[in-house]
Amino acid sequence: MTEIATRAGLKVRKVGDREFRIDADASRGMKVPVSIYANDSLISKMVTDRTIDQAANVATLPGVRKHVVVLPDGHEGYGFPVGGVAATDVEEGVISPGGVGYDINCGVRLLRTNLTESDVRPRLKDLVNDLFKSIPSGVGSEGAVRLSKSELDELLVEGVGWAVRHGYGTSHDAEVCEESGTMKGADPGSVSDTARKRGAPQLGSLGSGNHFLELQKVDRIFDERAAKAMGIEKEGQLTVLVHCGSRGFGHQICTDYLRVSESALRKYSISLPDRELACVPNNSKEGESYRKAMFSALNFAWANRQMITHWTRKTFERFFGMSEDGLKMDLVYDVSHNIAKVERHRIDGEGTRDVVVHRKGATRAFPSGMEQVPGKYRDLGQPVIIPGSMGTASWILLGGKNSLDLSFGSTAHGAGRTMSRSAAKRSYTPEGVRGNLESRGIYLKALTKDGMVEETPEAYKDVDAVADVSDSLGIATKVVRLVPIGVIKG
């Protein structure tokens, strides 16, 4: 494959073994090219929907720099493609709520344990059922903690720090979160009452959709030195992966500021090929307000995952009759998927500049030596966690040296959908999905049958292929492959 066309007729050229390109086309308003990192099979799926055409639209945004990136898990999203990265100039560029997404700071965290599959397998169903009772899940699910307005404001400013201060974790947990689990600059005053009402009852809950908690075992170790630093020591070792975000709180913030941005387009004379790309100048009043509200949602999501971590640890302690020290359920790392923040990157012909990096369905993947990487991992690189899709593998990767030049220090965030939820429900049955998982030794506890079918593994791309592309390009390299044995779904 040397060239392929998108649905809108854009020509995509193959320029490397795992790299494709759309040249900047001034007649379409494109200011920069689009770089797509994929193999032939993955890109052939991307051109069947609007994924790459959406990326070309992103390339028209005011102040966009260098290129727009589509990662190997890329698929169609709202305005921006999911699995997309774009950087806009801090002074001359825009910030776009659609470039972050509705589930602000949807992210993943991984816990290691001293247990092995053989310790858990005889009582697997009981353990999964116990966790299901301890951790609320599903649409509109509510957590066990009730916050006053002032307490919620504190949490929105402090993030994980609030949870740790209230006994729901340790300082080590904060140290191994992106941004230490606290995004500075959050301002609860920029958050609507509607967002507060939706979010306040949901702290400490998984939610629905593709969010889950999985019990996993180490399937294969590729980088023993890095794995050891993360507390991953042998095949068969039990880990716990949590995938969730800012719940209704973040969704409402995105909804609120998409309306603000759409209303402001004429004010700032911004013309767009797609209104879903609604944006405002980064340094405008509206841009500042969105950033402060979005940062509040980042902190809500980090605190949410921290609360779930706390209840998970307590469930394990009670279930196995072991102490926290005996289980040693240390947090390996917590990564964010839907986020925008100012970083300094090298821009072709312009040296290094401050840019607003929008990562929508993309994971930061900084290499070794960068101050943003926790001290524990600074000599290795930032851990990257790519979750699978209920019945498939997940991956731990390590931020690679090529990521800064190729992808603004980013890599994939998951497998990426290839089938809509409605199509999945037409093609699969709850009994079939459950039977398929059980035949592979995976016990599933789901709140609804629809949620189970919508997230069938067959609705997603091959996560191993996604990891292969990242590894071969050197943007994030393989450390450990994990496979599920127990899954909780909303």
N, C-alpha and C positions, 0 to 999 in steps of 0.2 A: 504493500500500500504506500503510494507516494503522495497522493492527493485525494481528498474526500470533500464532499460538499455538505453544508449544513442545510437545515430546512429552509432558511432564508436565502440560500444560494451563496453563502460565503465560502471561499475556497480555503481549506485547511491543508497546509503543506506539512509533510513529514520532514523534519530537519535533523533528527537523531533517532537512535534506537528506541527511546522512550519520550521523545519530545516532538510536538507538533506546533505549528505557528500560523496565526492569521496576521498578515501585515496590516499596519495602520492604513486605513482608507479614508482620506480626507473627504471624499464625496459622501461618505456615510457619517461624517463627523467624528471619526475615531482619531484620538490624539496620540494613542500609543498602540502597539501590537498586543495580541493575546497569545500567551504561551500556555500550551496544554501538555501536561505530563501524564502519559498513559501508554499502554500497549495497544496493539491493533484491535484487540477484542474490546477493551474498555472504551476506546474512542468511537468504535462502531456503534456502541450503545448510546453514547452522548449525542451523536448527530441525529438520533431518532426523535429527540424532543428539543426543547429550546435552550439546553444547557449552554452551548457555545455561542449561539446567537445572543443570549443574555449577557455573556461575558463581553461580546463585541459592543453591546449597548453600554456596559459599564465603562468601556474605553473611551466613551464620549464625555464623561463627567468633567466638569471644570476642575482644573488642577490635578488631574490624574497623572501619575508619574511612572516612567520606565516601561511597565507592561502590566496587563491584567493576567492573573494566574488562575488556571483551572487545574485542580489536583486530581489524582486518579480516581477518587470517589465522586467526582463531580456529577451533579444531576440538577434538573430544573428546580428553581425555587421561586420566591417572590421577588421580582426585580433582579436581584443578584442571583447567580447560580449557587446552590449549596455546594461546598467544596471549592469556593472561590476566594481569592485574595486580591485586594486592590489597595494601593497607597495613594493618598492625595496630599498635596502640599499643605502644610500647616497654615501658611499665610494666604495662599492663593486658591486653595482647594475647598472642597465641601466635605460634610459628614452626612451619611445617609442611614437612617434607621433600617431600611431594607438591606443595607450592607452588613448589618449585624444580625437581623432576623428577629422573629417574635420571641423565641425562647432564649432570651439574653443569658449568656454564660451557661447554656447547656454544656455540661462538661462531664468528665470521668475522673474517678479516683480509684486507686488500687490499694488494697490492704494485703500484706503478706501475713502468714501465720506459721506457727510451729507444727501445725497438723499436716497430715498427709491424706490422700484419698482413702487409704485403708482405714484410717481413724473415723472417717465420716460415712463411708459407703453403707455400712449396716444400718445406720439411722438417718440416712439422707432425707427421706420423705418427712420424717418428724422434724428435722432441723429446718428444712425449707418451710414447712407449715408454721413452725414457731416464728421464724423470721417474718413470714407473711402477716402474722397477727401483730407483730411488734412494730412493723413499718407500714404505715398507711400508703395505699396506692390507688390509682384510678382517677378518672375525671372528677375534679372537684373535691378530691380527698383532702381531709384535714389532719394536721399533725396534733401531737399531744400537748404542745406548748401554746398558751394564750398570752399574747403580748398587749400591753397598753400602748397608747400612741407614743409616749416618750420612750418606752422600751424598744418599739419598732424603729424609731428614729436612731437610737443608739446602734442597733444592729445594722441599719443601712449605712452607717458611717464606718463601723468597725469590722463587719464581715466575720471571718473566722475568729478574730480576736474577741468578739462579743461572746461567741459560743465557748471559747476556752476560758474566758473570764468567769463564766457562769457554770463551770465544771463539766462541760461537754467535750472535753478533749485536753490536749497538752500543747505546750509551746512547740514541741517537735512537729505536731500536725501543721501548724501555721508555717513553719520553716520550709516544708516541702510542698507548699501550694504555689502556683503561679501568683506573682505579686504578694507572696506571703499571705494570701487569702484576704487581703484588704486593699481595695483600690482607693488610693487617696484622691480627694476631690469630689467625692460623692456629696450630694446635698439633698436631703429628704424634702426640702422646701420646693424642689422642682418636680415632685411626684404628686400625681392627682389623688384625690380622696378615693376615687374608684379603684385605682391600683392598690391603694392601701387596704381597702376593704376586701379585695380579691386575694391579696397576698398574705395578710396577717394570720388567717387561720391555717394556712397551708405549710407553715414552717415544719420541716422534718418529715416531708412526704414525697414519695416518688413521682406521683402523677401517672399519666397514661402515655399512649403512643409508643414510641420506641424506647422509652425509659424503662430501666430494669435494675434489678440487683441479681448478680450471678455468683454462685460458688463455682470456682474454676480450679483446675489442676494444671500444673506445669507440664506441658507436653514435650517441649524441647528447648534446650538452652543453646543459643548461638554465640553469645559473648559472655564467657564465664566471669571475666573481671567486672564488667558492668553489672551483670546479674548479682554477683556477690555483694556489690556496693548497695544494691537495692534490697538485699535480704532474701534473694531467690537463690536457693542452694542446691536443689535437686529436682529431678523429674518426679512427678506425683505429689509435689508439695501443694497444699491448698492455699488458694488466694480468694479474695472477695473483690468483685468489681461493682462499683456503683455508678450508674449513668442517669443523671437528671439535671434539672436546671432551676430557673427562677419561678417556675409555675405560672399561675395567673398574674402574679405581680409583674414579671417581665413582659408578658404578653400584652398587658394593658398599657405599659409604658411605650412599647413599640406602636400600638394602635394610636395612642394619644399623639405621639410625635410624628407619625406618618401624616396625620391630619394637619398638624402644625406645618410640616414641611410642604405638603401639597398646597396649602393656603399661601405659603410664602414664595412660591416659584415665580409668580409675576412680580412681586416686590423686588426680587433680586435679579430679574430678567434672565432666569434660567430656563432654557429650552431643553427638553428631554425626549428621547425616542420612545420612552415607556414611562408612564406616570408612576409605576411601581418603584422607579428609581428616585422618587421624591427625596430631595436633599436641600440643605441650606449651607451657606458659607460657614466654614468651621469656626471662625471667630465672630460670627454674628450672635446676637442675643439669643435667637432660637437655637443655634448650634451649641452655645454654652449651656443652655437649659437642658437640651437633650443629653449632652455628655454627662451632666451632673445626675440626671435621672437614671441614665443607663449605668453609670458607675454604682448607683444605689442598688440597681438590680444585680450587678455583678456581685456585690457584697451579700445580697440576699441569697443568691445561689450558692456561694461558698459556705455561708452559714447553714443553709439547708442540707448540703452534702455532709457537713460536719455533724449535724444533729443525727442524720441517718447513720453515720459512722458510729456515733455514741451508742445508739440503740442496737446496732449490729454487734458491737463489742459486748454489751451487757447481755444480749441474748446468747452469745457464745459462752460467756462465763457461766451463766445459769445452766445452759443445756449440758455442757461438758463438766460442770463442777470444777472448773479450773480458774486460777487467778489471772488477772490481766498480764502479769509477768510471765506466767506459764504459757499462755497462748501467744504472747508477743505479737499482737495484731497491729503492727506498725504501719503507718501510712507510707507507701512508696512515693506517690506523687499525685497531685491533682492538677489536671489540665483543663483549660477553657476552650470552647469551640466557637461560640458566637460572641464576638467582642470587637471593639475598636479602641485603639489607644495610640498615643504618640510614641514613635520609636525613631531612632536615627539609622538611616540606611544609605548605602552608596547608590547614587543615581547616575546613570551613564552621562558623562560629559558635564556633570554638575557637582561632582564630589559627594560628600556626605551631607544629607539634609534631614531635618525633622519632617516626618510625614505621619499622617493618620493612617495606620494600617487597619483596614477592615478585614477581619477573618470571619467569614460566614461558613460554618461547617468546615472549619480548618483549625489545625492545632499548631501553636507555636512550637518551633523545633530548633532552638538556639544551640549552637555548638559549644564546645568546651572553651573555657577562658572568659566567657562573658559574665559580667557582674550580675546580670539578671538571673543567672542559674544559681540555685542554692549551693552554699559552700560544700555541702556533702557531695555534690555531683559536678562541681565546677571543673575538675580535671578530666571529667569524662564527657560531659555534655548533658543537656536537659533530657530527662525521661519523657517519652511520648507514649501515650496509651491509646491504641486504636481498638475500640470495641467491635466485637462481631455482632451477629444478628440472631440472638436467641439460641440457635443451634450450631453456630459456626465458631471458629477460633477467634480469639482476640490476640493482639500483639503488643509487646513492649518494644519500643524502638528508642534510639538515642539520637538527639539532634546532631546533624552532620555538618561538616565545614562548607558544603556546597549550598546549604539552604539559604544563606544570606544573599548570595548572588542570584540564585535561581528563583527563589520563592518568598523573598522578604522574611526569611527565617521561619518558614511554615511547611507543614505537610498535611496529609489527609487526616480526617477525623473519624472515619468508619468505613463501612463497606459501600454505602450509598445505594439508594433505592433504584431498582430497574422496573418496578411494577407498582402502580398506584394501590392505595389501600382498597379501593372499590374493586379493582381488578383481582386483587388477592382474594377478596371474599367471594368473587365469582368462580375462582379457580380451585380453591382449597376448602376443606372442611375442618372443623375443630377436631373431630376424631382422627382425621388423617394427619394433621399437624402433631397432635399429641402422640399418636402411634409412631410416627417417624422419629420423634425425639426419644421416646422410650426405647425404641430399638437400638439407639446409640447410647443408652445408659444415662439419659438426661431426664431428670424429673422436673416438670413444669407446674407451677402454681400460678394461675392467671385469674384475675378478677372477672373478666368477661370472655365469652367465646369469640366475639368480634375482635377484641384486642389481640387474642391469640392468633387468629387467622390473618389479620392485617399485618402482623409482624413475622409471618412464616419466613424461614431462612431463604426460601426460593424467591422472595420478593426483593432480594438484595444482590449486589454484585459479589464477586469472589474476593473476600477480604484478604486472602493470601496473595492474590494478584496485585491488589492495592499496595500491600506491604512490599512486594517484590519490586514494584516500580520505584517506590520511595528509596528502598535500599540500593537499587542499581544506580540511581541518580546521585546517591550520597547526600540526600537532603535529610534523611533519618534512617539509620541503619538498624538491622535486626539484633535484638537482644534475647527475647524469650517469646515463645508461642504458647498460648494458654488455650485450653478447651473447657467448655462448660460441663458441669455435672448436675447442677441445680439452678433453676431460673425462677425469679419472681417477676411477674408482669402486671401492670395496671390494667 
